[in-house]
């Protein structure tokens, strides 16, 4: 049987350390998991703002309607897709 050991008196440093540890535990935010990026859906277009040289834009617009699709196809080809 182990006899009860006498408690040592608490000091201000002990109380302060305990209080700081309790405060830190209560106020520390758990790290958030990074948001998951949704998988791209096939055939869904995304609206973006893109700066293109004026002469390049005119080249694609000269073909009439569908110039945005032609730019998309040229970019797809350049990306190797």
ABEGO torsion letter per residue (X at the ends): XBBBBBBBBBBAAAAAAAAAAAAAAAABBBBBBBBBBBBBBBGBBBBBBBBBBAAAAAAAAAAEBGAAAAAAAAAAAAAGX
